[in-house]
């Protein structure tokens, strides 16, 4: 009867407030320098085409909100408030959209 060898699996868990060790930093730097083709991703197969077709940004993720004071032109504020309640959420959405456009470039 053949004895089946098991591959050694290593799991890393980064806990908040716990800095990376020097060894782990070296491993990450080595991996970052490696060409894409040299990275073994056999244990994480690629997703099929269209896997992200129905993905939704922000459905479960809720970023931390911070209160700020902002000065807006009166006509801009009227326009935002004229669309109904939730003008602060609209301001945030408009700014997030612009931020994402700029980060994609």
N, C-alpha and C positions, 0 to 999 in steps of 0.2 A: 504494500500500500504506500502510495506516495504521500510524503509529508508536505503539506501546503505551507509556504512561507508567507508570513504576513508582512506587509510593508509597515515601516515605522511611521506613525503619524505624530506630528507635533502641533499642538494647539497653543496659540499665543493669545493672552487676554490682557489688554491694556486697561488698567484700572485708572479712573480719574485721580489726578494728583500724584500718580506714581511715574516718575521719569523713566525714560528708556535707559537701559544699561548701555555701556560702551560697546559691548559685543553686539547687541541688537542694532545699535546705530551703524556699526560697521557693516552688518549684514544688509541693512536697508540701502546704504550707500553703494555697496557692491552690486546689488540688484538693480539700482537706478542707473548705474553705468553700463550694465549689460545690454547688448542689442536685443531688440524685441524677440527675434527668432531664438535666442539662447535661453529665454525664460521658459521653464517647464510649467505649463498650465494644464497638464493632463488630468489633474484632479479637479479642475474647474472648467469643464467643457464650455465652449462658446454657446451663446444662446442662438436659437434659430432665427432666420430673418423675420422681421415683424414682431418680435417678442415684446418690444416696447411700444407697439402701435397704439395700445389703449392705456398707456401709462399716464398718470396724472401727477403733476407737480403740486406738492403741498397738501395732498389729501390727508396725510397723517402727520406731516411735519408742521410744527407750529413754532416759528422763531420767537425768541424772547423779544418782547416789546419794551421800549423805553420811552418814558414821557419826555417830550421836548417842546420848546416854544419855537414857533416858526412865524415869520412875518410874510404874509401873502398880499399881493395886490388885491384891492377890494373887488374888482371885476372877476378875478380868478376865483376868489372865495365865493362870490355870488353864483358863479357857474357851477362850482362843486356842490354847494348847498342846494342849488336849484334842481338837482337830480334826485332829491329825496334824502332821507336820513342816511347816515354812514359816510359822510364826506371825508372823514379822517381815513377810513378804510380805502376810499377811492384814491386819496392822495398817496397812501402807501402802495397801492396796486400800480398806479401810474409810475411812481418812482422805481418800483421793483422791475417793471417791464423795461424801463429805460436802462436800468443797471444791467439786466440780463442781456439786452441788445449789445451793450458796450463790452461786456465780458466775452461774448461770442466772437468778437472781431479779432 
